[in-house]
Amino acid sequence: MISFREALDAVRARAPRLPTELLDAAQAVGRVLAEDLIAPESLPGFDNAAMDGFALGAAHLTLPPDAPIPVSRRQFAGDGHGRLDGGACQIMTGARLPLGAVAVVPVERVRMDGEWGSPAGLRIRLAEPVPPDANIRRAGQDVQAGQCVLHAGTRLAPKHLLLLAALGIARVRVRAVPKAAVLCTGSELLADGDVPRDGHIRNANGPYLCAALAAMGAEVVLYRALPDAAEAYVEAVRAAEAAGAHIIVSTGAVSMGVHDFVPAALQSMPADIVFHKLAMRPGKPTLFAVLPSGALLFGLPGNPMSSACGLRFFVQTAARAMQGRADESPRRAVLAQALDKKPGWTLLQRASLQSGADGVLRVQVLPDQESFRIQPFVQADVWAALPAEAAHVPAGSVLTVYPIDADAAD
C-alpha cells in the first residue's frame, strides 16, 4: 500500500494538460484560463471625478476662506477634453477631469451663490480647505496597462467578467473541458425508477458522481450501470475511450471479493495500474490506472463514502492538473475533541467547522464515520485529515481540512 500523499503525487504526475480554445468571455465562466491575461489599457482610462462637485485649479486652493469662486463651465460624464479657464468647473461623478484641475470639492462641501445660466452666474465658496488630488480617480489607479490582471490557471467566475468587460477583453484562451465517464458496477443495482426488490439497492453513487464531476467543470459523456461481469466492464471502458473521456470513474469490484474483477479486467486491456490499495480510510481499495488511450481510470470502492472520498481527492486532483490549475490550498482548523486511530493510516473524516467567539476556527469530527453512512456526509462542511503517523490526536491539534465538495476548493 502507498500513502495518501504518494497517491496524490502519482495522479498529478500522470494527468495530461488539456488543449486550449478561444472563447467569448461571457461563455467562459467556469472554464480555466490557459494563459496570463494582460491589461490592454488602464483603469480608469483617464483622470475623472469621484464625486459630484466642482473641479478646482491650483490657484483656487490658496484662496482665503469664503472667497467667491466663479463657476465658468460644466463637465458631464461622457464629455471629452476640457480646460479650466480661470473659474471652477461644475463636474459630475465619472466625468473627465478638465486640464488644469487639481482637486474636486463635493457639492455638499460648498456654499453656492446664484445659478448656472443666470446673468450673475454661479459662484461657490469653500466650506473648508481642499487638499490637492481630493476626490480624483487617477488614470491607471485601479489597473495599469500591461499589468497581469489574471493568471493562467484561474477558474473564471462571474466576478471576473466585470474586470474583463471594463478592460474591453472580449475573448479569452481557456483549457478544454475535461470529459468524464461514470461506470457503476454491481448486479445488485436497480435501474433508475425500478421498484425495490429483495437483495437489490438503488444506485446512489452514479447520480452523485455525475453531478459532482459537472460541478468541478467536467462534461460527463457516458454513464452506465453494469452487471458484475468483466466483459461488460471492458466493453464499457472502451466505449468511454471512444467517447473521448479523459477521466473514467468506476465504482465497485476493486476489493478482494469473488466479483472484484476490475484489476484483472484492466490488465487484460492492457492498462498500466499505477496503484491499487492505499493506507487511507475511507477508500483503502482505490485503484488508479492509465489506459492505452491515455485516459485516467479511477476504480473507486462501491461504498458511498469511499466513492465520494476518492472523487473528492484523486479525481479532483487529476481534473485540476489537466486544466493547469494550482494544487489546492486547504485550510487549517483546531481539533475540538481528542481522537484515537490506527497509526500508519490517513483518516479522512467528515466534520463540521465552528467559529467561536475567540475567532478560532475549530473542527468537530462527526460520529458514525463508517463508509456506508450517507447522513454524516450531508451534515459535514469539510473532510478533516487525521495524520497518518499518529495513534492519538489530542484536542487542540491543528488539522488540515478540505471543503466537503470538490467544486468548493480554491
Secondary structure, DSSP 8 states (H G I E B T S, - for coil): -B-HHHHHHHHHHH-----EEEEEGGG-TT-BBSS-EE-SS-BSSS-EESSSEEEEEGGGGGS-TT--EEEEEEE-TT----B--SSEEEE-TT-B--BTEEEEEEGGGEEEEE-TTSTT-EEEEESS---TTTTEE-TTSSB-TT-EEE-TT-B--HHHHHHHHHHT--EEEEE---EEEEEEE-TTEE-TT----TT-EE--HHHHHHHHHHHTT-EEEEEEEE-S-HHHHHHHHHHHHHTT-SEEEEES--SSSTT--HHHHHHTTT-EEEEE-BSEES-TT-EEEE-TTS-EEEEE-SSHHHHHHHIIIIIHHHHHHHTT------EEEEESS-EE--TT-EEEEEEEEEE-TT--EEEEE-S---TT--HHHHH-SEEEEE-TT-SEE-TT-EEEEEESSGGG--
